[in-house]
Amino acid sequence: MNIYMDNAATTKMSATAINAMLPYFDGVYGNPSSLHSVGQAAAEALADARGRVAACLGCAANEVYFTSGGSEADNQAIVSAAMNGAKKGKKHIISTAFEHHAVLHTLKKLSGEGFDITLLDVHENGVIDPLQVEEAIRADTCLVTVMYANNEIGTVQPVKEIGRICREKAVTFHTDAVQAVGHLPINVNDDNIDMLSLSAHKFRGPKGVGALIVRRGTPLSSLIEGGAQERGRRAGTENVPGIVGMAASLEEELKHRAENAEKTAKLRDRLISGLSEIPHSVLNGDRERRLPGNVSFCFEGIEGESLLLLLDEKGICASSGSACTSGSLDPSHVLLAIGRVHDIAHGSLRLTLSADNTEEEVKYVIEAVKEAVERLRSMSPIWRDLVNGKRQFITK
Ligand SMILES: *Cc1c(COP(=O)(O)O)cnc(C)c1O
């Protein structure tokens, strides 16, 4: 048995996306920059995919820049806004403490190059208040970058409001929407977004391909130099099969988005109520303002990594935080940002569902987690101290 509940790490590709890609590996294999007919067939596929991705997000085709994924899109958006801001003497950037590392590490690098970075505190419910952004904006602010939805705790941010404030103050607004695209209704115009990052493998498309949406009027500098691909903003022969697969999976996911979201949210809510019965547990992130598939908990007195191993033995694929930080023993920066203390943050479990999951799987997972937490606690000296009153419980 294999129960996959790690869709925030990556998703299973849709048959539609796989089939859409196949002709571009052998039949239409040309380089879109070639002038001959084999190349021009690939160029046509590229133009078609660009138009379809744009239509899905409410922007124009020439506002779409294909990249190698979400990380590259985040890097390019931030570095470009920083370089263009610096030209006007603006070297202040506003972001949040719980962004993806593709954002945080890029900002850290810029701070070493003379940029002033403000990381907004995140409330315990995992939602940023637009007023925090408004109060942080200065005359020398060149960029606000706030994620659309968090990858660990699933909380959805008031992006439209933040975008409105940025527009009022004439500050560029970028959002890492990698967890949101394909799962929430997004329109870059309605949401007041200047730049938006997305990644195909988070919505049942292929890995290694994504896009940066940049609205007309927002300057964009290149990160990768070379040929004139992507209107001179991103060199390198285009990943034609990947881009075609991304367009196909995005269209497909949006076509079924509302019904999938409803089904997934129902499973999510059942899972949350089941796991809430475990004593000394706490749900991470707001109960309502969260992605349809996200369940994130901390269990006091255990280690998240041990829990993952026990669940894996029972055929359950889960995560303790983000895939990018597993392997390190530091607790998740996201959980620390919402105020979870180290002892609690270490006992984290993230289950991210898709519409492929079933009620039977949810029932099985609730029982498996209950059993595993109990088993780990029975072996834990910390738990013994908590029960004997030698340590204070932090959770209820
Ligand atoms: C997965 C993810 C990324 C990175 O995307 P890749 O395509 O894997 O590089 C960036 N931001 C968020 C919020 C993500 O979930």
The ligand as a Tripos MOL2 file, in Angstrom:
@<TRIPOS>MOLECULE
LIG
   15    15     1     0     0
SMALL
NO_CHARGES

@<TRIPOS>ATOM
      1 C1          8.3540   24.1020   -4.2140 C.3       1 LIG1
      2 C2          8.4110   25.5520   -3.8960 C.ar      1 LIG1
      3 C3          9.3910   26.3850   -4.4680 C.ar      1 LIG1
      4 C4         10.4790   25.8440   -5.3650 C.3       1 LIG1
      5 O1          9.9920   25.4460   -6.6070 O.3       1 LIG1
      6 P1         10.9310   24.4750   -7.5160 P.3       1 LIG1
      7 O2         10.2100   24.4120   -8.8170 O.co2     1 LIG1
      8 O3         10.9660   23.1610   -6.8200 O.co2     1 LIG1
      9 O4         12.2500   25.1430   -7.6270 O.co2     1 LIG1
     10 C5          9.3580   27.7250   -4.1720 C.ar      1 LIG1
     11 N1          8.4230   28.2440   -3.3470 N.ar      1 LIG1
     12 C6          7.4650   27.4830   -2.7770 C.ar      1 LIG1
     13 C7          6.4470   28.1150   -1.8990 C.3       1 LIG1
     14 C8          7.4360   26.1050   -3.0190 C.ar      1 LIG1
     15 O5          6.5050   25.3540   -2.4320 O.3       1 LIG1
@<TRIPOS>BOND
     1     1     2 1
     2     2     3 ar
     3     2    14 ar
     4     3     4 1
     5     3    10 ar
     6     4     5 1
     7     5     6 1
     8     6     7 2
     9     6     8 1
    10     6     9 1
    11    10    11 ar
    12    11    12 ar
    13    12    13 1
    14    12    14 ar
    15    14    15 1
@<TRIPOS>SUBSTRUCTURE
     1 LIG1         1 GROUP 0 **** ****
